[in-house]
Structure formats: structure tokens, C-alpha cells
Amino acid sequence: MNWDSASTELQKPLQKTAVKSRQQGGSSVSYIEGWHAINEANRIFGFGSWTRETIDLRCVSERPRTIGKPPHSKDGFGVSYIAKVRIVVGDTVREGVGAGHGIDADCGQAHESAIKEAETDAMK
């Protein structure tokens, strides 16, 4: 890997088509999708030349909740996780923290969704 070219690539702005937006807490939030972050790391550093490791994962909330709106609402679960992820490229190590939230009628599915979201958020 050529560190100069990698550094140059990391300095470039993201393609506008890669930046998505969503409403959150009454504001518009910009983000990139997890698959795009992985593709960019593979493109810049080379496939197999970087690693991602989840070094901490904690369930911080699990509670019953109603899913949907009447008359189509049903019982379900709301789950939240926080994750700490470490990225290593050569001798460079970076860590990030992220949160994920899962809502589902099946408690296991809510956990799975929240875990994946927390790890992806921490990686990005």
C-alpha cells in the first residue's frame, strides 16, 4: 500500500451520491451507509489490508414497547446497544463508538438489529 496515495484519497470529499440524509430529532442528519464505508476502505487500503474489531458491546436498554399505530399496533421490544470498534491499517489504530437501536416483535431480532447498527455506526 502506498501511504501517500491513501492519504490523498482520504482527503477527497465523498461523492455526493454516497451521502444520504434522514430526519432525526427534528433535524436532518447526513450519513454514509456501512457498506459504502467498507467499500471505500477496501478501495483505498486494499482488500485484506485493514481490520475491524469490535472491542466492546453493551446492551444499555431492553424494554417492551408498542410497535406501529392503532389499529395495527402490536406488542414488541425496543433494544439499544453501544459498541466500540477498532480499525487497524498498518501501524495506524483508530477507535470509534456508536449506538444502535432495534425495534421488533421478536426480542432476538430487535437485539440483532441493534447490535449490527451499533457496530456499523462505531466503524463509520
Contacts in CASP RR format, 6 or more apart in sequence:
PFRMAT RR
TARGET T0000
AUTHOR 0000-0000-0000
METHOD contacts of the structure
MODEL  1
MNWDSASTELQKPLQKTAVKSRQQGGSSVSYIEGWHAINEANRIFGFGSW
TRETIDLRCVSERPRTIGKPPHSKDGFGVSYIAKVRIVVGDTVREGVGAG
HGIDADCGQAHESAIKEAETDAMK
1 45 0 8 1.000
1 46 0 8 1.000
1 49 0 8 1.000
1 90 0 8 1.000
6 44 0 8 1.000
6 45 0 8 1.000
6 89 0 8 1.000
9 43 0 8 1.000
9 44 0 8 1.000
10 44 0 8 1.000
14 32 0 8 1.000
18 32 0 8 1.000
18 33 0 8 1.000
18 36 0 8 1.000
19 30 0 8 1.000
19 31 0 8 1.000
19 32 0 8 1.000
20 30 0 8 1.000
20 31 0 8 1.000
20 32 0 8 1.000
20 33 0 8 1.000
21 28 0 8 1.000
21 29 0 8 1.000
21 30 0 8 1.000
21 31 0 8 1.000
22 28 0 8 1.000
22 29 0 8 1.000
22 31 0 8 1.000
23 29 0 8 1.000
31 124 0 8 1.000
32 124 0 8 1.000
34 120 0 8 1.000
34 123 0 8 1.000
34 124 0 8 1.000
37 120 0 8 1.000
37 123 0 8 1.000
37 124 0 8 1.000
38 123 0 8 1.000
41 50 0 8 1.000
41 87 0 8 1.000
41 89 0 8 1.000
42 48 0 8 1.000
42 50 0 8 1.000
45 89 0 8 1.000
49 89 0 8 1.000
49 90 0 8 1.000
50 87 0 8 1.000
50 88 0 8 1.000
50 89 0 8 1.000
50 90 0 8 1.000
51 87 0 8 1.000
51 88 0 8 1.000
52 85 0 8 1.000
52 86 0 8 1.000
52 87 0 8 1.000
52 123 0 8 1.000
53 85 0 8 1.000
53 86 0 8 1.000
53 88 0 8 1.000
54 83 0 8 1.000
54 84 0 8 1.000
54 85 0 8 1.000
54 119 0 8 1.000
54 122 0 8 1.000
55 84 0 8 1.000
55 85 0 8 1.000
55 86 0 8 1.000
55 95 0 8 1.000
56 82 0 8 1.000
56 83 0 8 1.000
56 84 0 8 1.000
57 81 0 8 1.000
57 82 0 8 1.000
57 83 0 8 1.000
57 84 0 8 1.000
57 115 0 8 1.000
57 118 0 8 1.000
57 119 0 8 1.000
58 81 0 8 1.000
58 82 0 8 1.000
58 83 0 8 1.000
59 79 0 8 1.000
59 80 0 8 1.000
59 81 0 8 1.000
59 111 0 8 1.000
59 114 0 8 1.000
60 80 0 8 1.000
60 81 0 8 1.000
60 82 0 8 1.000
61 78 0 8 1.000
61 79 0 8 1.000
61 80 0 8 1.000
62 77 0 8 1.000
62 78 0 8 1.000
62 79 0 8 1.000
62 80 0 8 1.000
62 107 0 8 1.000
62 110 0 8 1.000
62 111 0 8 1.000
63 77 0 8 1.000
63 78 0 8 1.000
64 75 0 8 1.000
64 76 0 8 1.000
64 77 0 8 1.000
64 78 0 8 1.000
65 76 0 8 1.000
65 77 0 8 1.000
65 78 0 8 1.000
65 103 0 8 1.000
66 73 0 8 1.000
66 74 0 8 1.000
66 75 0 8 1.000
66 76 0 8 1.000
67 73 0 8 1.000
67 74 0 8 1.000
67 75 0 8 1.000
67 76 0 8 1.000
67 103 0 8 1.000
67 104 0 8 1.000
67 105 0 8 1.000
68 74 0 8 1.000
74 105 0 8 1.000
75 105 0 8 1.000
76 103 0 8 1.000
76 104 0 8 1.000
76 105 0 8 1.000
76 106 0 8 1.000
76 107 0 8 1.000
76 110 0 8 1.000
77 102 0 8 1.000
77 103 0 8 1.000
77 104 0 8 1.000
77 105 0 8 1.000
77 106 0 8 1.000
77 107 0 8 1.000
77 108 0 8 1.000
77 110 0 8 1.000
78 101 0 8 1.000
78 102 0 8 1.000
78 103 0 8 1.000
78 104 0 8 1.000
78 110 0 8 1.000
78 114 0 8 1.000
79 101 0 8 1.000
79 102 0 8 1.000
79 103 0 8 1.000
79 107 0 8 1.000
79 110 0 8 1.000
79 111 0 8 1.000
79 113 0 8 1.000
79 114 0 8 1.000
80 99 0 8 1.000
80 100 0 8 1.000
80 101 0 8 1.000
80 102 0 8 1.000
80 114 0 8 1.000
81 99 0 8 1.000
81 100 0 8 1.000
81 111 0 8 1.000
81 114 0 8 1.000
81 115 0 8 1.000
81 117 0 8 1.000
81 118 0 8 1.000
82 97 0 8 1.000
82 98 0 8 1.000
82 99 0 8 1.000
82 100 0 8 1.000
82 118 0 8 1.000
83 97 0 8 1.000
83 98 0 8 1.000
83 99 0 8 1.000
83 100 0 8 1.000
83 115 0 8 1.000
83 118 0 8 1.000
83 119 0 8 1.000
83 121 0 8 1.000
83 122 0 8 1.000
84 95 0 8 1.000
84 96 0 8 1.000
84 97 0 8 1.000
84 98 0 8 1.000
84 122 0 8 1.000
85 95 0 8 1.000
85 96 0 8 1.000
85 97 0 8 1.000
85 98 0 8 1.000
85 119 0 8 1.000
85 122 0 8 1.000
85 123 0 8 1.000
86 93 0 8 1.000
86 94 0 8 1.000
86 95 0 8 1.000
86 96 0 8 1.000
87 93 0 8 1.000
87 94 0 8 1.000
87 95 0 8 1.000
87 96 0 8 1.000
87 123 0 8 1.000
96 122 0 8 1.000
96 123 0 8 1.000
97 122 0 8 1.000
98 118 0 8 1.000
98 121 0 8 1.000
98 122 0 8 1.000
99 117 0 8 1.000
99 118 0 8 1.000
99 121 0 8 1.000
100 114 0 8 1.000
100 115 0 8 1.000
100 117 0 8 1.000
100 118 0 8 1.000
100 121 0 8 1.000
101 113 0 8 1.000
101 114 0 8 1.000
101 117 0 8 1.000
102 110 0 8 1.000
102 111 0 8 1.000
102 113 0 8 1.000
102 114 0 8 1.000
102 117 0 8 1.000
103 110 0 8 1.000
103 113 0 8 1.000
104 110 0 8 1.000
104 113 0 8 1.000
END
